[in-house]
Amino acid sequence: MAAIVIHNPADIDFDKPGKTHYQVAFHLDSSWGYSLVPLTVINGTAEQNAASLPGVAIFGGTHGNEYEGQIAVKRLCADLDPGEMCGRVILMPQLSETACRAHQRRSPEDGVNMNRAFPGNPGGTLSYRISNFVKTQIFPRARVVIDIHAGGKEAVFPLCTSFHPLADPAQHEETAAVARLFDTPFIFVYSRQMASGLLSDEAEDEGKIAIGGEFGHAEGANPRGVRHAYEGVNNVLRRYGMLTGTVVRIRPERDAPPRIVQAPNLADYIPAPRNGIWEPVVEPGQDVKQGELLGRLHDFSDHSAPALDIRAHKTGVVIAMLFAAQCEKGVTLYVIGEDYSR
């Protein structure tokens, strides 16, 4: 089934029964040509009152050098069978298509990080026009929004789903329930103050059930991460009655349910105090005590000088840590969270 190239978003038939693949053409800023952003719309044909179902939108490739989401969403585009489904699923495996082609975090076309571009601008550069398309065309048709990430070259996380602290109790409880469906070792409730313009920010502000997650790192394709992302989406569809069957354990050999860890305060996102070569001595996901050695920063301009010991500022779990050995002053070196109780 060849993808249909669409120049006008009004030509996308979001209500057409079955499965339709599109490439949405966004004109480039610097030359004649297009970023052809992949989009698949599936409207299930199984007997069900579709009006009672939430609509689910799933994104990969918000950052072009994070591959677990791109792979999982592309596989879902092929594997989901509308004959076995009810309701609408919208899939975009490479949201920042130019960043994905360049294997970079930001789009080389306009230098913009797609996950800082929301709510977008219909008259802006490429990334802002794509985010505006998501805001105006995709979000109105979905109540559940899933944005699949990995650490890229920035950081390493234990496999986790994630969301922000939510003031509305009902929205919080449903979001946490959906996050659990991915059966990752951790669920990370993280600070919204760390950045603005996120896809999940915009979805949460519209009252949607918005799930992020970190399913790998190091610009690789973690097989466990791909599995949790792919099967987690299937579990979401099962939970809402959009796909037949019951929710399954993705890693049944692990007895414990996902551990919910929170780091809502910026004081727990520790910046590197200076440039250096980072030598971690603990693993992400590891419990640590206040004062425990987390790693060392080395200065090779004087190889005889002692390293700077980096110690935990509090007791908790290392929920994120700088991946790269080369460390620049001010970059987030590590994050310590604590078990969440609400």
QUITA-V85883 format. One record per backbone hydrogen bond with DSSP energy under -0.5 kcal/mol. CO is the residue of the C=O (numbers start at 0). NH is the residue of the N-H. E is the energy in kcal/mol with one decimal. If there is no record, write none. Layout:
co=CO nh=NH e=E
co=CO nh=NH e=E
//
This chain:
co=2 nh=4 e=-0.5
co=3 nh=22 e=-2.5
co=5 nh=24 e=-3.3
co=6 nh=8 e=-0.5
co=7 nh=10 e=-2.9
co=8 nh=11 e=-1.8
co=11 nh=13 e=-1.2
co=12 nh=15 e=-0.8
co=17 nh=42 e=-2.9
co=19 nh=40 e=-2.6
co=20 nh=3 e=-2.5
co=21 nh=38 e=-2.4
co=22 nh=5 e=-2.8
co=22 nh=24 e=-0.6
co=23 nh=25 e=-0.6
co=23 nh=36 e=-2.6
co=24 nh=26 e=-0.5
co=25 nh=34 e=-2.8
co=30 nh=32 e=-0.5
co=32 nh=27 e=-2.1
co=33 nh=35 e=-0.7
co=34 nh=25 e=-2.1
co=34 nh=36 e=-1.0
co=35 nh=37 e=-0.5
co=36 nh=23 e=-2.9
co=38 nh=21 e=-3.7
co=39 nh=90 e=-2.8
co=40 nh=19 e=-2.4
co=41 nh=43 e=-0.6
co=41 nh=88 e=-2.6
co=42 nh=17 e=-2.6
co=47 nh=49 e=-1.4
co=48 nh=51 e=-1.9
co=49 nh=52 e=-1.8
co=53 nh=142 e=-0.6
co=54 nh=142 e=-2.4
co=54 nh=143 e=-2.1
co=55 nh=89 e=-2.8
co=56 nh=145 e=-2.6
co=57 nh=91 e=-2.6
co=58 nh=147 e=-2.6
co=59 nh=94 e=-2.5
co=60 nh=95 e=-2.2
co=62 nh=65 e=-1.3
co=65 nh=69 e=-0.5
co=66 nh=70 e=-2.6
co=67 nh=71 e=-2.6
co=68 nh=72 e=-2.7
co=69 nh=73 e=-2.0
co=70 nh=74 e=-2.4
co=71 nh=75 e=-2.0
co=72 nh=76 e=-2.2
co=73 nh=77 e=-1.4
co=74 nh=78 e=-2.9
co=75 nh=79 e=-2.2
co=79 nh=81 e=-0.6
co=80 nh=83 e=-2.0
co=81 nh=44 e=-2.9
co=81 nh=45 e=-0.7
co=81 nh=84 e=-1.2
co=83 nh=243 e=-1.0
co=84 nh=45 e=-2.5
co=86 nh=43 e=-3.0
co=87 nh=55 e=-2.0
co=88 nh=41 e=-2.8
co=89 nh=57 e=-2.7
co=90 nh=39 e=-2.6
co=91 nh=59 e=-2.6
co=94 nh=96 e=-1.2
co=95 nh=99 e=-2.4
co=96 nh=100 e=-2.4
co=97 nh=101 e=-1.6
co=98 nh=102 e=-0.7
co=98 nh=103 e=-2.4
co=99 nh=102 e=-0.7
co=103 nh=63 e=-1.1
co=106 nh=110 e=-2.2
co=111 nh=106 e=-2.2
co=111 nh=113 e=-0.7
co=112 nh=115 e=-2.1
co=113 nh=116 e=-1.5
co=116 nh=119 e=-0.9
co=120 nh=123 e=-1.9
co=124 nh=127 e=-0.5
co=124 nh=128 e=-2.1
co=125 nh=129 e=-2.3
co=126 nh=130 e=-2.3
co=127 nh=120 e=-1.5
co=127 nh=131 e=-1.9
co=128 nh=132 e=-1.8
co=129 nh=133 e=-2.1
co=130 nh=134 e=-2.5
co=131 nh=135 e=-2.6
co=132 nh=136 e=-2.7
co=132 nh=137 e=-0.9
co=133 nh=137 e=-0.9
co=133 nh=138 e=-2.8
co=137 nh=140 e=-1.8
co=138 nh=141 e=-1.8
co=142 nh=208 e=-2.5
co=143 nh=56 e=-2.7
co=144 nh=210 e=-2.8
co=145 nh=58 e=-2.9
co=145 nh=147 e=-0.5
co=146 nh=148 e=-0.6
co=148 nh=214 e=-2.5
co=150 nh=153 e=-2.1
co=150 nh=154 e=-1.3
co=151 nh=217 e=-2.4
co=152 nh=323 e=-0.6
co=153 nh=322 e=-0.9
co=155 nh=320 e=-1.6
co=158 nh=185 e=-1.6
co=159 nh=213 e=-2.5
co=160 nh=187 e=-3.0
co=161 nh=211 e=-2.9
co=162 nh=189 e=-1.5
co=166 nh=168 e=-0.6
co=167 nh=171 e=-2.6
co=168 nh=172 e=-2.7
co=169 nh=173 e=-2.2
co=170 nh=174 e=-2.4
co=171 nh=175 e=-2.7
co=172 nh=176 e=-2.0
co=173 nh=177 e=-2.3
co=174 nh=178 e=-2.5
co=175 nh=179 e=-1.8
co=176 nh=180 e=-0.6
co=177 nh=180 e=-1.0
co=178 nh=181 e=-1.3
co=179 nh=182 e=-1.9
co=184 nh=258 e=-2.7
co=185 nh=160 e=-1.4
co=186 nh=188 e=-0.6
co=186 nh=260 e=-3.2
co=187 nh=162 e=-1.7
co=187 nh=189 e=-0.8
co=188 nh=262 e=-2.7
co=189 nh=164 e=-0.6
co=190 nh=193 e=-0.8
co=191 nh=194 e=-0.9
co=196 nh=117 e=-2.4
co=197 nh=201 e=-1.9
co=198 nh=202 e=-2.1
co=199 nh=203 e=-2.9
co=200 nh=204 e=-2.5
co=201 nh=205 e=-1.1
co=202 nh=207 e=-2.3
co=203 nh=206 e=-2.1
co=207 nh=209 e=-0.9
co=208 nh=144 e=-2.9
co=208 nh=210 e=-0.5
co=210 nh=146 e=-2.9
co=211 nh=161 e=-1.9
co=212 nh=148 e=-1.7
co=212 nh=214 e=-0.5
co=213 nh=159 e=-2.0
co=215 nh=150 e=-3.0
co=216 nh=219 e=-1.3
co=219 nh=66 e=-0.7
co=221 nh=225 e=-2.7
co=222 nh=226 e=-2.1
co=223 nh=227 e=-2.7
co=224 nh=228 e=-2.4
co=225 nh=229 e=-2.8
co=226 nh=230 e=-2.8
co=227 nh=231 e=-1.8
co=228 nh=232 e=-1.8
co=229 nh=233 e=-1.6
co=230 nh=234 e=-2.3
co=231 nh=235 e=-2.1
co=232 nh=236 e=-2.3
co=233 nh=237 e=-2.1
co=234 nh=238 e=-2.7
co=235 nh=239 e=-1.7
co=236 nh=241 e=-2.6
co=236 nh=242 e=-1.2
co=237 nh=240 e=-1.5
co=241 nh=85 e=-2.3
co=250 nh=253 e=-2.0
co=252 nh=254 e=-0.7
co=257 nh=259 e=-0.6
co=258 nh=186 e=-2.5
co=258 nh=260 e=-0.6
co=259 nh=339 e=-2.5
co=260 nh=188 e=-3.0
co=261 nh=337 e=-2.3
co=262 nh=190 e=-1.1
co=264 nh=267 e=-1.9
co=265 nh=268 e=-2.0
co=267 nh=269 e=-0.8
co=267 nh=335 e=-1.4
co=269 nh=332 e=-3.3
co=269 nh=333 e=-1.1
co=271 nh=329 e=-2.3
co=275 nh=277 e=-0.5
co=275 nh=326 e=-2.8
co=276 nh=297 e=-2.4
co=277 nh=279 e=-0.5
co=278 nh=295 e=-2.0
co=282 nh=285 e=-1.8
co=285 nh=317 e=-2.6
co=287 nh=315 e=-2.2
co=288 nh=291 e=-2.5
co=291 nh=311 e=-2.8
co=293 nh=280 e=-3.1
co=293 nh=281 e=-0.9
co=294 nh=309 e=-3.0
co=295 nh=278 e=-2.7
co=295 nh=297 e=-0.6
co=296 nh=307 e=-2.7
co=297 nh=276 e=-2.0
co=297 nh=299 e=-0.6
co=298 nh=301 e=-0.8
co=301 nh=304 e=-1.9
co=306 nh=308 e=-0.7
co=307 nh=296 e=-2.3
co=308 nh=310 e=-0.6
co=309 nh=293 e=-3.2
co=309 nh=294 e=-1.4
co=311 nh=290 e=-2.9
co=315 nh=287 e=-3.1
co=316 nh=318 e=-1.1
co=316 nh=336 e=-2.8
co=317 nh=284 e=-4.1
co=319 nh=334 e=-2.4
co=320 nh=155 e=-2.8
co=324 nh=277 e=-3.7
co=324 nh=326 e=-0.5
co=326 nh=275 e=-2.2
co=327 nh=330 e=-1.9
co=330 nh=271 e=-2.6
co=330 nh=332 e=-0.5
co=332 nh=321 e=-2.7
co=333 nh=269 e=-2.1
co=334 nh=318 e=-1.7
co=334 nh=319 e=-1.2
co=334 nh=336 e=-0.5
co=336 nh=316 e=-2.5
co=337 nh=261 e=-3.0
//
